[in-house]
Amino acid sequence: MRSLNKIVLISHFCFSVIITICLTSFASCLGQTAVNRAEIEVNVTEENLRAGGSSNEESPINDALNGHFLKKAHEIASSMDNRLLTAQIIISGIDGRGKLASDTKALLKGTPAGGIMFFSHNLNTDNNSIRLFISETISAIKDETNIPPFITVDHEGGIVFRFGRGVSNLPGAYTYWEKSQKDGRLAVLEKIEEDSLKSGREIKALGFNMNFAPVVEYIVDENRRFLSGRSYGPDPVFTAQAASAFFHGMEKSGILCVIKHFPGNAGQDPHISASVINADKSTLDKYIYPFTVLINLGARAVMVAHTSVPAVDRTIATFSPVVMQNWLRGELGFDGILISDDLVMAAVGKIPPEEAAVRSVAAGMDMVLIWPKDLKRTHNALLAALENGRLPKERLLEAVKRILYEKLRMGLIE
């Protein structure tokens, strides 16, 4: 274990060097501000897109460690039966607060989900109660699989804050952009990483290991109404830098960040209506510039939006192999975990969550977000799809191996 800690420290040092290199490559853009479409198009040049990073090189020690994790993930996945495999790709909400109820414990034993997400109704209590609740939840799942779940929360800061007391709220992302206009970017970027590290340690101490943050979409006219203060502002370069600083702070604290929401949102709130981005592919490539940077800097999880981008595929990204497999994995080279947004949003349409889960995973998603009332039904639907061939076993194993690899990398699996 001591050797692993040394490796993790080396990894963090290497990441710091990479961040420094990337900040240097962005230096020519530090004084620019993209406040409208014309200026954005000047700011996101082909040179900057390339500068998004070819820096994600592995050292020999990391190559060996990654190889070990990949082999171990394959061994564990191959030993799991279909019930456990299909449960592993689910991230479920949970009922209760402060203590795991007996019926919820029974539900988790029947479907030992790969992840559990916590919301305000679970967390509006003291820290000791939160720790107990999380510990009991992990124990219930480990009793069935010996594989601990991701314990997740939306901890962006600002208006997206799930805790009642005992955890400090981060400033909203947009406030950092405003502050950078007065105090300079480098000072603000240092502050973002400092705040993120402190906050990451706070939630890590409670038992969390995954954060559905940061938002890495920069503001344009199309998404301004929906994103509001949740974005790092209108400049794609600053957004990439700020999100990288947030990501780095969380990673150093032991929290896996899920960058979101690929490939972006339109102005409509996907919770209540369809989301469509009508832009050509070259414009979309500029929109996803911060994702490109974060992926090249080592982001290991991406949340996929319920957004349709007709220039790529008219099917919403959640169900689109073109978006997930061709664009994200093929074109951008992302090899981490793809996680859906909440499957009961209006943007998904009138598709039941269990059917949405099957379609999404078959198309290339690795983990799906559902609510506890849908947990058992979704698990059964995934099992049925596996047995009747709608969900190929190879696709399921591919997803579970990625999940297990991250749990091994993070030290969740001993």
Residue, then its C-alpha position, 0 to 999 in steps of 0.5 A: m500500500r505504501s508503494l501505491n501511495k508513492i505512485v499516486l504522489i508521482s502521478h500527481f506531480c506529473f499532472s502538475v507538470i502537465i498543467t504548467i505546460c498547458l498553461t504556458s501553451f495558453a499564454s498567448c490567449l490569457g489577455q483575450t476575452a470571448v464575449n460574443r460569437a465572433e470573438i469566440e471564433v477568433n479565440v478558438t483557433e486550430e492552433n489552440l485546438r491542437a494545444g488542447g494537449s498531446s501531453n497525456e504521456e505515461s511514465p514507465i511506472n504508470d504504464a506498469l501500474n495501468g497494465h496491472f489494473l487493466k489485467k485485474a479489471h479483466e479478471i474481476a469482470s470475467s468472474m462476475d455473473n450476469r446479475l452482478l455485471t448488470a448491477q455494476i453499470i447502474i448509478s442509483g439515487i437512494d432513499g433516506r437520510g442519516k441511516l440506511a433503512s431495512d427496505t433500502k438495504a434489501l434493495l441494494k442487496g438484490t441490486p448491488a449498484g456500481g454507484i450511489m448518488f446522494f442529493s439534498h434530501n439525503l445530506n441535510t444533516d450533520n456530518n457524522s450522520i452522513r458518514l454513517f449513512i454512506s458507510e452502511t450503504i457501502s457495506a450493504i453493497k460489498d456484502e454482495t459483491n466485495i466491490p464498493p460503489f462509487i459514492t457520488v454527489d453534484h458538488e459544483g458550487g454556487i447554486v448546485f450545492r447538496f449539503g446542509r451544514g458541515v461542508s463549505n460551499l464552493p463559489g459558483a463557477y462564473t464568479y471565478w470568471e468575474k474575479s479573473q477580470k480584476d485579479g488576473r487569471l493565474a491568481v484565480l486559477e490557483k484559487i480554483e485549485e486551492d478551493s477544489l482541493k479543500s472541498g474535495r478533502e471535506i467530501k472525501a472525509l464523509g465517504f464520497n469518491m466521485n463528483f459530478a463536476p465540473v461543468v466544462e461548457y463555456i457560455v455562448d448565446e445558445n446555452r446562456r439561459f440554461l447554464s447561467g452561473r454554472s459555467y466558467g464564463p464565455d471564454p473557452v480557454f479560461t473555461a478549459q484552464a479553470a475546469s482543469a484546476f478544479f479537476h486537479g484539486m479534486e483528483k489530489s483529494g482522491i475524488l474522481c471528477v465527471i466532466k459534463h455535459f458532452p457535447g453541450n446543452a442548448g438554452q432549454d433545460p433538459h429536465i423539462s424539454a428537448s435540447v437541440i444544438n443546431a450548429d455545424k461540425s466545425t462550430l461543435d468542435k469549438y464548443i467542445y474545446p474544453f472537453t478536448v483539453l480535459i480529456n488530454l489532461g487525463a479526465r477519466a469520466v464524462m457525463v453525456a447530455h440528453t442533447s441532439v446535435p443534428a450535424v453529427d446525429r439526430t438521435i440524442a447523445t445518450f442513445s447515439p453510438v455516433v456521438m459516444q463511440n465515433w466522436l468521443r472515443g474515436e475522434l477524441g480518444f477518450d477511454g474512460i467511463l461514459i455516464s448518462d445524465d438522469l434518465v427521467m429528464a424530459a429531453v429523453g422523451k417518453i421512454p421508460p427509464e429501464e428501456a432508456a438504460v438498455r438503449s443507452v448502454a447498448a449504444g456505448m454508455d458505461m453507467v446510467l443514472i436512475w432513481p431508487k424506485d426504478l432500480k430493480r426494474t432497470h436491473n431486470a431490464l438489463l438482465a433481460a436484454l443481455e439474455n435476449g441479445r439486445l445488449p451484447k455481452e461484449r459491450l457489457l464487459e467492456a463497460v464493467k472493465r472500465i468501471l473496475y479499472e477506475k475503482l482499482r486506480m482510485g484504491l477503492i478495490e484492494 
